[in-house]
Amino acid sequence: MRIADIKKQNIELKKQNAELKKELDMAEGQLKAFESLIAQKDARINELTKTQAELSAIVLRQSEELKATNKKLEKRAGFFSRLW
């Protein structure tokens, strides 16, 4: 191969390298954006999971309270039915 051909090939390879670097930089930017979105979604999922746990605890507590109230009302109903 002649020196001129090698120089020409070297210039072409440098152009390709520059183009590939631009594509790599763009891909890295997209990756960072996706990682940021994933982090936001993970944070939201954690927040919703915490909220769900809190709501489940509230529902369970209210259910127990309703059961206790229902038992009291049943006792009262029994008491009043005996009075009549």
Sine and cosine of phi, psi and omega as CSV:
sin_phi,cos_phi,sin_psi,cos_psi,sin_omega,cos_omega
0.00,0.00,0.59,-0.80,0.00,-1.00
-0.99,0.11,0.37,-0.93,0.00,-1.00
-0.88,0.48,-0.64,0.77,0.01,-1.00
-0.89,0.46,-0.64,0.77,0.03,-1.00
-0.92,0.40,-0.65,0.76,0.01,-1.00
-0.90,0.43,-0.67,0.74,0.03,-1.00
-0.90,0.44,-0.67,0.74,0.02,-1.00
-0.89,0.45,-0.69,0.73,0.03,-1.00
-0.90,0.43,-0.63,0.78,0.02,-1.00
-0.89,0.46,-0.67,0.74,0.04,-1.00
-0.89,0.45,-0.69,0.73,0.01,-1.00
-0.89,0.45,-0.68,0.74,0.02,-1.00
-0.90,0.43,-0.60,0.80,0.04,-1.00
-0.91,0.42,-0.63,0.78,0.05,-1.00
-0.90,0.44,-0.72,0.70,0.01,-1.00
-0.89,0.46,-0.64,0.77,0.02,-1.00
-0.88,0.47,-0.68,0.74,0.01,-1.00
-0.90,0.44,-0.67,0.74,0.03,-1.00
-0.90,0.44,-0.68,0.73,0.02,-1.00
-0.91,0.42,-0.58,0.81,0.03,-1.00
-0.91,0.41,-0.66,0.75,0.06,-1.00
-0.87,0.49,-0.70,0.71,0.01,-1.00
-0.89,0.45,-0.65,0.76,0.02,-1.00
-0.90,0.43,-0.69,0.72,0.03,-1.00
-0.88,0.48,-0.66,0.75,0.01,-1.00
-0.91,0.41,-0.68,0.73,0.01,-1.00
-0.90,0.44,-0.64,0.77,0.03,-1.00
-0.90,0.43,-0.63,0.78,0.06,-1.00
-0.89,0.45,-0.68,0.73,0.03,-1.00
-0.91,0.42,-0.64,0.76,0.02,-1.00
-0.88,0.48,-0.69,0.72,0.03,-1.00
-0.89,0.46,-0.64,0.77,0.03,-1.00
-0.90,0.44,-0.69,0.73,0.02,-1.00
-0.91,0.42,-0.66,0.75,0.03,-1.00
-0.88,0.48,-0.63,0.78,0.04,-1.00
-0.91,0.43,-0.70,0.72,0.04,-1.00
-0.89,0.46,-0.66,0.75,0.01,-1.00
-0.89,0.45,-0.67,0.74,0.03,-1.00
-0.89,0.46,-0.66,0.75,0.03,-1.00
-0.90,0.44,-0.68,0.74,0.01,-1.00
-0.91,0.41,-0.66,0.75,0.04,-1.00
-0.87,0.49,-0.67,0.74,0.02,-1.00
-0.89,0.45,-0.66,0.75,0.01,-1.00
-0.91,0.40,-0.66,0.75,0.03,-1.00
-0.89,0.46,-0.69,0.72,0.03,-1.00
-0.88,0.47,-0.67,0.75,0.03,-1.00
-0.89,0.46,-0.71,0.71,0.00,-1.00
-0.92,0.38,-0.59,0.81,0.05,-1.00
-0.90,0.44,-0.67,0.74,0.04,-1.00
-0.90,0.45,-0.70,0.71,0.02,-1.00
-0.88,0.48,-0.67,0.74,0.01,-1.00
-0.89,0.46,-0.67,0.74,0.02,-1.00
-0.89,0.45,-0.67,0.74,0.03,-1.00
-0.90,0.44,-0.69,0.72,0.01,-1.00
-0.91,0.41,-0.62,0.79,0.04,-1.00
-0.89,0.45,-0.65,0.76,0.03,-1.00
-0.90,0.43,-0.66,0.75,0.03,-1.00
-0.89,0.45,-0.72,0.69,-0.01,-1.00
-0.88,0.47,-0.68,0.73,0.02,-1.00
-0.89,0.46,-0.71,0.71,0.01,-1.00
-0.89,0.46,-0.71,0.70,0.01,-1.00
-0.91,0.42,-0.60,0.80,0.04,-1.00
-0.89,0.46,-0.70,0.71,0.04,-1.00
-0.90,0.44,-0.66,0.76,0.04,-1.00
-0.89,0.45,-0.66,0.75,0.02,-1.00
-0.92,0.40,-0.64,0.77,0.05,-1.00
-0.88,0.47,-0.70,0.71,0.01,-1.00
-0.90,0.44,-0.68,0.73,0.03,-1.00
-0.90,0.44,-0.65,0.76,0.01,-1.00
-0.89,0.47,-0.67,0.74,0.03,-1.00
-0.89,0.46,-0.67,0.74,0.03,-1.00
-0.88,0.48,-0.69,0.72,0.00,-1.00
-0.91,0.41,-0.60,0.80,0.03,-1.00
-0.90,0.43,-0.64,0.77,0.04,-1.00
-0.90,0.44,-0.68,0.73,0.04,-1.00
-0.89,0.46,-0.68,0.73,0.00,-1.00
-0.88,0.47,-0.66,0.75,0.05,-1.00
-0.89,0.45,-0.65,0.76,0.01,-1.00
-0.89,0.45,-0.74,0.68,-0.02,-1.00
-0.93,0.37,-0.56,0.83,0.00,-1.00
-0.93,0.37,-0.50,0.87,0.06,-1.00
-0.96,0.29,-0.50,0.87,0.02,-1.00
-0.93,0.37,-0.54,0.84,-0.06,-1.00
-0.99,0.12,0.00,0.00,0.00,0.00
